[in-house]
Amino acid sequence: MVKSMTGFGRGSYEENGRSFTVEIRTVNHRYADISIKLPRQLSYLEDEVRKYVLQYISRGKVDIFITQDKFREEDISVSIDDAVTSAYIKALYELRDRYKLEDDITVSVISKLPDILNISKAEEDKEDVWNTLKNAIHISLDELIAMRETEG
């Protein structure tokens, strides 16, 4: 069966509190030219993604967009930088007093200032992350291949 080189596939997969969405676009090209856009924290998986996709697509210009939609709560930690917060509060009160401003210093005001909150992510089980991502890639590849076959 003749397959079109042009196609699109989108797949989402959630497992163990993690969720990924993968979009794959292909157009005609003589060789396999794969471009992968993924979150920085997943950059270690770029070669795995490329190898996996090459098992299904042998040629064409391929653009792959990966987003992580959901994180496991236990993998994320948020903390307050006390030194920065204290300095901001002191400066805000000084600003209020010096310019006779209304006192509206609230948590929502302070939390919007840079470097108040530190967000860190725990080391994830790389194999677990890869397996979840691979399932999302597979779903998008299935969609892509079906579209390419339909297009002829």
Secondary structure, 3 states (H helix, E strand, C coil): CCCCCCEEEEEEEEECCEEEEEEEEEECCCCEEEEEECCHHHHHHHHHHHHHHHCCCCCEEEEEEEEEEECCHHHEEEEECHHHHHHHHHHHHHHHHHCCCCCCCCHHHHHCCCCCEEEEECCCCHHHHHHHHHHHHHHHHHHHHHHHHHHC
